[in-house]
Amino acid sequence: MATVVEKTGIRRAKGWLYYLDKRGDVSRARMARGGGKGPKGREKVVKCGIEREDGFLYFIDKNGNVAKVKMKRSTGRRKTARKPVRRKAAKKTARKKTARKKTARKKPARRKAAKKKTTRKKTARKKPARRKTARKKTVRRRARR
């Protein structure tokens, strides 16, 4: 179970995310989808100055106190850079060469000449002729003006 590190008694407001910042103080930040409109940004709630231990997870519990719990798979913080892993080269074993039978290739089958189909050429449709009477009327109307 978790152990209380410091009693702060914080009351949480809706739409804010409470966390322990780098300096060990309790801060809060506005959540992207929580609690409607309000001031954006971050702000410190309580100055605690908690020094963190390796292998522990720090959080704010239901009562508003800072608590810590041991992580299940903690490797601790690594101070040195990782060295590249050297993999052992696999031993090459001599394989026996087996004589493979060559498969005789089949000759490609002769294709029969395809008969040409006689197709009728489609006659192009002619555009319908313009009505000359309509044209004459417009010419007459223009002349009147």
Contacts in CASP RR format, 6 or more apart in sequence:
PFRMAT RR
TARGET T0000
AUTHOR 0000-0000-0000
METHOD contacts of the structure
MODEL  1
MATVVEKTGIRRAKGWLYYLDKRGDVSRARMARGGGKGPKGREKVVKCGI
EREDGFLYFIDKNGNVAKVKMKRSTGRRKTARKPVRRKAAKKTARKKTAR
KKTARKKPARRKAAKKKTTRKKTARKKPARRKTARKKTVRRRARR
1 69 0 8 1.000
2 59 0 8 1.000
2 61 0 8 1.000
2 67 0 8 1.000
2 68 0 8 1.000
2 69 0 8 1.000
3 67 0 8 1.000
3 68 0 8 1.000
3 69 0 8 1.000
4 61 0 8 1.000
4 65 0 8 1.000
4 66 0 8 1.000
4 67 0 8 1.000
5 50 0 8 1.000
5 58 0 8 1.000
5 65 0 8 1.000
5 66 0 8 1.000
5 67 0 8 1.000
5 68 0 8 1.000
6 48 0 8 1.000
6 50 0 8 1.000
6 65 0 8 1.000
6 66 0 8 1.000
7 65 0 8 1.000
8 26 0 8 1.000
8 45 0 8 1.000
8 46 0 8 1.000
8 48 0 8 1.000
8 60 0 8 1.000
8 64 0 8 1.000
8 65 0 8 1.000
8 66 0 8 1.000
9 63 0 8 1.000
9 64 0 8 1.000
9 65 0 8 1.000
10 18 0 8 1.000
10 26 0 8 1.000
10 45 0 8 1.000
10 46 0 8 1.000
10 60 0 8 1.000
10 64 0 8 1.000
10 65 0 8 1.000
11 64 0 8 1.000
12 18 0 8 1.000
12 60 0 8 1.000
12 64 0 8 1.000
13 28 0 8 1.000
14 34 0 8 1.000
14 35 0 8 1.000
15 30 0 8 1.000
15 31 0 8 1.000
15 34 0 8 1.000
15 35 0 8 1.000
15 36 0 8 1.000
16 28 0 8 1.000
16 29 0 8 1.000
16 30 0 8 1.000
16 31 0 8 1.000
17 28 0 8 1.000
17 29 0 8 1.000
17 30 0 8 1.000
17 31 0 8 1.000
18 26 0 8 1.000
18 27 0 8 1.000
18 28 0 8 1.000
18 45 0 8 1.000
18 60 0 8 1.000
19 26 0 8 1.000
19 27 0 8 1.000
19 28 0 8 1.000
19 29 0 8 1.000
19 59 0 8 1.000
19 60 0 8 1.000
20 26 0 8 1.000
20 27 0 8 1.000
20 48 0 8 1.000
20 50 0 8 1.000
20 52 0 8 1.000
20 58 0 8 1.000
20 59 0 8 1.000
20 60 0 8 1.000
20 66 0 8 1.000
21 27 0 8 1.000
21 44 0 8 1.000
23 49 0 8 1.000
24 48 0 8 1.000
24 49 0 8 1.000
24 50 0 8 1.000
24 51 0 8 1.000
24 52 0 8 1.000
25 44 0 8 1.000
25 45 0 8 1.000
25 46 0 8 1.000
25 47 0 8 1.000
25 48 0 8 1.000
25 49 0 8 1.000
25 50 0 8 1.000
26 44 0 8 1.000
26 45 0 8 1.000
26 46 0 8 1.000
26 48 0 8 1.000
26 60 0 8 1.000
26 66 0 8 1.000
27 42 0 8 1.000
27 43 0 8 1.000
27 44 0 8 1.000
27 45 0 8 1.000
28 42 0 8 1.000
28 43 0 8 1.000
28 45 0 8 1.000
29 41 0 8 1.000
29 42 0 8 1.000
30 38 0 8 1.000
30 39 0 8 1.000
30 40 0 8 1.000
30 41 0 8 1.000
30 42 0 8 1.000
48 66 0 8 1.000
50 58 0 8 1.000
50 66 0 8 1.000
52 58 0 8 1.000
53 68 0 8 1.000
54 74 0 8 1.000
54 76 0 8 1.000
54 77 0 8 1.000
55 70 0 8 1.000
55 71 0 8 1.000
55 74 0 8 1.000
55 76 0 8 1.000
56 68 0 8 1.000
56 69 0 8 1.000
56 70 0 8 1.000
56 71 0 8 1.000
56 74 0 8 1.000
57 68 0 8 1.000
57 69 0 8 1.000
57 70 0 8 1.000
57 71 0 8 1.000
58 66 0 8 1.000
58 67 0 8 1.000
58 68 0 8 1.000
59 66 0 8 1.000
59 67 0 8 1.000
59 68 0 8 1.000
59 69 0 8 1.000
60 66 0 8 1.000
60 67 0 8 1.000
61 67 0 8 1.000
END
